[in-house]
Amino acid sequence: MPSDKLKQRQLDDLRKNRLFHVRLTEELALKLQHYMKDQSMNANQALTGIISKFFRNY
């Protein structure tokens, strides 16, 4: 049975292709924080929703 660290590492490896890092301008970061607060979302939920809406309308 794999250790917890090994199991977590394996799960992280499976998620690597879905991980993105971005740097936002200060203005965009403030808008995102405002949106997150208004919608009672964390950053992951907010960004997933915004990106999903973009591609649904694409």
C-alpha positions in Angstrom: 0.0 0.0 0.0 1.5 3.3 -1.0 2.3 5.9 1.6 0.3 9.0 1.8 3.1 11.1 0.2 3.5 8.7 -2.7 -0.3 8.6 -3.3 -0.4 12.4 -3.2 2.5 12.6 -5.6 0.8 10.3 -8.0 -2.4 12.3 -7.9 -0.4 15.5 -8.5 1.2 13.9 -11.5 -2.2 13.2 -13.0 -3.3 16.8 -12.5 -0.1 18.5 -13.9 -1.6 19.0 -17.4 -4.5 20.9 -15.8 -2.4 23.3 -13.7 -1.8 26.9 -14.9 0.0 29.8 -13.3 -0.8 33.3 -14.3 0.3 36.8 -13.3 -2.5 39.3 -13.3 -2.3 43.0 -13.4 -3.3 44.7 -10.2 -6.5 46.0 -11.7 -7.5 42.5 -13.0 -6.6 40.9 -9.6 -8.8 43.4 -7.8 -11.7 42.7 -10.2 -11.3 39.0 -9.6 -11.2 39.4 -5.9 -14.3 41.5 -6.0 -16.0 38.8 -8.2 -15.0 36.1 -5.8 -16.3 37.9 -2.8 -19.6 38.8 -4.5 -20.1 35.2 -5.6 -18.8 33.6 -2.4 -16.2 31.6 -4.4 -12.6 30.7 -4.0 -10.1 31.6 -6.7 -10.3 28.1 -8.3 -14.1 28.2 -8.5 -14.2 31.7 -9.9 -11.6 31.1 -12.6 -13.2 27.8 -13.6 -16.5 29.5 -14.0 -15.2 32.5 -15.9 -13.2 30.3 -18.3 -16.1 27.9 -18.8 -18.4 30.8 -19.7 -15.8 32.1 -22.1 -15.5 28.8 -24.0 -19.3 28.2 -23.9 -19.7 31.4 -25.9 -16.7 30.9 -28.1 
